């Protein structure tokens, strides 16, 4: 027996099949350009919490990203690790001690970065700290 590239579809729950029927009926009766009623969205969000946003979006022919965003707003499917703050600790490379006096001076380089989720980081670097900048930025973007 050969293996196919098709995914095995599991049996849809009764609540999801009823919701699918309601969406189908609404689509047949709707006027072009009307928005999905809030009652149907509420049902889709509740189903996404129970069955997962991808499965519900595929079953109901909805935009996955929109359904996922709505479900996250009500506290349904957002993984807690995605929202948890993260801390990145950097250690200065071991090297010879500097002979310059320890006087507060202006930074040689100021870098400010932001990611798509709105997290921001500002780094003021002096001297050998510039060498760690690439690793620091990479850690920031992968942690956010």
Residue frames relative to the residue before (quaternion, step in Angstrom):
aa qw qx qy qz dx dy dz
X 1.0000 0.0000 0.0000 0.0000 0.00 0.00 0.00
X 0.3287 -0.7724 0.5164 0.1695 3.60 -0.77 1.05
X 0.4221 -0.6747 0.5442 0.2653 3.51 -1.24 0.50
X 0.2178 -0.7805 0.5728 0.1233 3.57 -0.86 0.94
X 0.5547 -0.6216 0.4473 0.3253 3.55 -1.25 0.35
X 0.5331 0.6397 -0.4079 0.3744 3.59 1.25 -0.06
X 0.4349 -0.6815 0.5252 0.2658 3.54 -1.08 0.77
X 0.4421 -0.6657 0.5311 0.2816 3.54 -1.11 0.66
X 0.2621 -0.7770 0.5518 0.1520 3.57 -0.67 1.08
X 0.3276 -0.7467 0.5491 0.1834 3.51 -0.85 1.02
X 0.6353 -0.5400 0.3941 0.3866 3.56 -1.22 0.41
X 0.3924 -0.7249 0.5243 0.2135 3.54 -0.89 1.01
X 0.5083 -0.6601 0.4646 0.3001 3.56 -0.98 0.86
X 0.6527 -0.5333 0.3689 0.3918 3.57 -1.22 0.51
X 0.6474 0.5267 -0.3252 0.4447 3.60 0.95 -0.81
X 0.6745 0.4835 -0.2935 0.4745 3.58 0.98 -0.81
X 0.6511 0.4960 -0.3345 0.4670 3.61 0.98 -0.70
X 0.6174 0.5209 -0.3441 0.4785 3.62 1.08 -0.63
X 0.6538 0.5051 -0.3014 0.4760 3.58 0.97 -0.87
X 0.6185 0.5344 -0.3353 0.4684 3.58 1.04 -0.76
X 0.6452 0.5152 -0.3155 0.4677 3.57 0.97 -0.84
X 0.6472 0.5161 -0.3154 0.4641 3.60 1.01 -0.84
X 0.6431 0.5044 -0.3183 0.4803 3.60 0.99 -0.80
X 0.6508 0.5151 -0.3196 0.4572 3.60 0.94 -0.86
X 0.6542 0.5044 -0.3092 0.4712 3.59 0.95 -0.85
X 0.6500 0.5089 -0.3188 0.4658 3.58 0.97 -0.83
X 0.6602 0.5168 -0.3135 0.4457 3.60 0.93 -0.85
X 0.6439 0.5136 -0.3270 0.4633 3.59 1.03 -0.73
X 0.7646 0.4025 -0.1985 0.4625 3.60 0.89 -0.94
X 0.5676 0.6459 -0.3840 0.3364 3.64 1.13 -0.41
X 0.4299 -0.6298 0.5712 0.3038 3.50 -1.34 0.32
X 0.5961 -0.5808 0.4124 0.3704 3.57 -1.07 0.70
X 0.7995 0.2968 -0.2364 0.4657 3.55 -0.94 0.93
X 0.5467 0.6006 -0.4243 0.4005 3.61 1.20 -0.09
X 0.4691 -0.6839 0.4932 0.2626 3.53 -1.12 0.72
X 0.5959 -0.5467 0.4434 0.3866 3.53 -1.27 0.44
X 0.4826 -0.6792 0.4632 0.3019 3.62 -0.83 0.94
X 0.6130 -0.5870 0.3940 0.3528 3.54 -1.14 0.70
X 0.6028 0.5636 -0.3622 0.4334 3.61 1.07 -0.64
X 0.6649 0.4805 -0.3046 0.4840 3.59 1.00 -0.80
X 0.6245 0.5222 -0.3416 0.4696 3.60 1.02 -0.74
X 0.6395 0.5262 -0.3318 0.4517 3.59 0.95 -0.85
X 0.6539 0.5031 -0.3084 0.4735 3.58 0.99 -0.79
X 0.6516 0.5145 -0.3108 0.4627 3.58 1.00 -0.83
X 0.6488 0.5089 -0.3162 0.4692 3.58 1.01 -0.83
X 0.6488 0.5073 -0.3192 0.4689 3.59 0.95 -0.85
X 0.6542 0.4970 -0.3115 0.4775 3.59 1.00 -0.79
X 0.6292 0.5376 -0.3369 0.4489 3.60 1.04 -0.74
X 0.6229 0.5226 -0.3426 0.4707 3.58 1.06 -0.68
X 0.7146 0.4564 -0.2538 0.4653 3.58 0.98 -0.83
X 0.8197 0.2705 -0.1052 0.4939 3.58 0.80 -1.03
X 0.5610 -0.5709 0.4090 0.4383 3.60 1.20 -0.40
X 0.5548 -0.6588 0.4061 0.3055 3.54 -0.96 0.94
X 0.6459 0.5340 -0.3415 0.4256 3.62 0.91 -0.79
X 0.6792 0.4995 -0.2889 0.4535 3.55 0.85 -0.98
X 0.6780 0.4854 -0.2898 0.4699 3.59 0.92 -0.93
X 0.6440 0.5197 -0.3268 0.4564 3.59 0.94 -0.84
X 0.6630 0.4922 -0.3077 0.4727 3.57 0.96 -0.81
X 0.6803 0.5065 -0.2846 0.4469 3.57 0.91 -0.91
X 0.7728 0.3512 -0.1736 0.4992 3.58 0.95 -0.90
X 0.3964 -0.7355 0.4569 0.3052 3.60 1.33 0.00
X 0.3843 0.6969 -0.4942 0.3498 3.54 0.85 1.10
X 0.5750 -0.5516 0.4666 0.3839 3.56 -1.27 0.32
X 0.4542 -0.7234 0.4538 0.2540 3.58 -0.57 1.20
X 0.6751 0.5088 -0.3070 0.4371 3.60 0.84 -0.98
X 0.6563 0.5033 -0.3164 0.4646 3.58 0.96 -0.83
X 0.6615 0.5003 -0.3062 0.4673 3.59 0.92 -0.90
X 0.6529 0.5137 -0.3169 0.4576 3.59 0.92 -0.86
X 0.6525 0.5151 -0.3104 0.4612 3.58 0.96 -0.88
X 0.6549 0.4971 -0.3128 0.4755 3.60 0.96 -0.83
X 0.6584 0.5052 -0.3118 0.4627 3.59 0.97 -0.81
X 0.6434 0.5159 -0.3237 0.4637 3.59 1.01 -0.74
X 0.6224 0.5593 -0.3386 0.4303 3.59 1.06 -0.74
X 0.7254 0.3879 -0.2489 0.5113 3.59 1.05 -0.66
X 0.5829 -0.6254 0.3591 0.3744 3.58 1.26 0.21
X 0.4273 0.7542 -0.4213 0.2667 3.57 1.15 0.47
X 0.8884 0.0846 0.0002 0.4512 3.56 0.13 -1.25
X 0.4564 0.6904 -0.4686 0.3090 3.63 1.15 0.03
X 0.3873 -0.7167 0.5196 0.2577 3.61 -0.66 1.02
X 0.5190 -0.6699 0.4324 0.3080 3.56 -0.91 0.90
X 0.6134 0.5518 -0.3631 0.4329 3.62 1.08 -0.56
X 0.6076 0.5646 -0.3565 0.4300 3.57 1.14 -0.54
X 0.7474 0.4014 -0.2069 0.4873 3.58 1.06 -0.72
X 0.5418 0.6375 -0.4022 0.3718 3.60 1.22 -0.28
X 0.4470 -0.6747 0.5015 0.3057 3.61 -0.91 0.80
X 0.1910 -0.7802 0.5877 0.0966 3.53 -1.10 0.69
X 0.2299 -0.7657 0.5907 0.1092 3.52 -1.19 0.65
X 0.1274 -0.7735 0.6182 0.0574 3.54 -0.92 0.94
X 0.1459 -0.7939 0.5873 0.0596 3.56 -0.68 1.12
X 0.1397 -0.7885 0.5964 0.0551 3.55 -0.87 0.96
X 0.2165 -0.7556 0.6060 0.1220 3.51 -1.08 0.78
X 0.4553 -0.6705 0.5115 0.2855 3.56 -0.96 0.87
X 0.5025 -0.6478 0.4632 0.3366 3.59 -0.96 0.75
X 0.5084 -0.6399 0.4835 0.3135 3.53 -1.09 0.79
X 0.1675 0.7827 -0.5804 0.1495 3.55 -0.84 0.93
X 0.7053 -0.4237 0.3186 0.4707 3.54 -1.26 -0.08
X 0.5421 -0.6121 0.4650 0.3394 3.52 -1.15 0.64
X 0.4690 -0.6808 0.4864 0.2826 3.52 -1.04 0.76
X 0.3622 -0.7434 0.5247 0.2020 3.54 -1.06 0.77
X 0.5068 0.6418 -0.4303 0.3823 3.56 1.29 -0.12
X 0.5409 -0.6097 0.4513 0.3633 3.58 -1.07 0.57
X 0.4792 -0.6735 0.4908 0.2755 3.56 -1.14 0.72
X 0.2161 0.7643 -0.5634 0.2274 3.52 0.37 1.29
X 0.4926 -0.6482 0.4848 0.3195 3.55 -0.94 0.86
X 0.0170 0.8079 -0.5865 0.0549 3.56 -0.67 1.09
X 0.6400 -0.5054 0.4028 0.4156 3.51 -1.29 0.17
X 0.5077 -0.6426 0.4625 0.3399 3.61 -1.02 0.69
X 0.4876 -0.6558 0.4952 0.2949 3.54 -1.15 0.67
X 0.8021 0.0796 0.0024 0.5919 3.54 1.12 -0.68
X 0.0738 -0.7629 0.6413 0.0366 3.56 -0.99 0.90
X 0.0468 -0.7986 0.5997 -0.0195 3.55 -0.74 1.10
X 0.0413 -0.7699 0.6367 0.0094 3.54 -0.92 0.96
X 0.0073 0.7928 -0.6084 0.0368 3.57 -0.80 1.03
X 0.0856 -0.7613 0.6408 0.0494 3.53 -1.27 0.57
X 0.2960 -0.7475 0.5622 0.1936 3.55 -1.12 0.60
X 0.7348 -0.4350 0.2963 0.4278 3.57 -1.31 0.07
X 0.6782 0.4904 -0.2968 0.4598 3.62 1.10 -0.56
X 0.6114 -0.5976 0.3378 0.3936 3.59 1.26 0.00
X 0.4710 0.6541 -0.4637 0.3678 3.61 1.23 0.00
X 0.1366 -0.8019 0.5797 0.0472 3.58 -0.99 0.84
X 0.0667 -0.7727 0.6304 0.0320 3.53 -1.21 0.61
X 0.0829 -0.7674 0.6347 0.0370 3.56 -1.02 0.87
X 0.0507 -0.7982 0.5998 -0.0227 3.54 -0.83 1.03
X 0.1236 -0.7571 0.6386 0.0608 3.56 -0.94 0.96
X 0.0604 -0.8391 0.5401 -0.0248 3.56 -0.54 1.18
X 0.1136 -0.7514 0.6474 0.0589 3.49 -1.24 0.68
X 0.8817 0.1007 -0.0483 0.4583 3.53 -1.16 0.63
X 0.8663 -0.0778 0.0701 0.4884 3.54 -0.85 -1.03
X 0.4922 0.6688 -0.4304 0.3540 3.61 1.21 -0.11
X 0.5360 0.6384 -0.3977 0.3834 3.57 1.21 -0.42
X 0.6096 0.5796 -0.3521 0.4104 3.58 1.08 -0.66
X 0.7008 0.4675 -0.2654 0.4689 3.61 1.10 -0.64
X 0.4282 0.7471 -0.4423 0.2507 3.62 1.23 -0.14
X 0.6618 0.5109 -0.3222 0.4442 3.61 0.84 -0.87
X 0.6737 0.4869 -0.2924 0.4728 3.59 0.91 -0.85
X 0.6337 0.5377 -0.3187 0.4558 3.56 1.05 -0.77
X 0.6713 0.4821 -0.2919 0.4814 3.59 0.91 -0.92
X 0.6391 0.5246 -0.3245 0.4594 3.58 0.96 -0.78
X 0.6554 0.4977 -0.3040 0.4799 3.59 0.96 -0.86
X 0.6318 0.5359 -0.3341 0.4495 3.60 1.00 -0.76
X 0.7163 0.4497 -0.2695 0.4604 3.59 0.77 -0.96
X 0.6783 0.4668 -0.3135 0.4730 3.61 1.00 -0.62
X 0.6556 0.5031 -0.3213 0.4624 3.63 1.10 -0.54
X 0.6847 0.4534 -0.2943 0.4888 3.60 1.02 -0.64
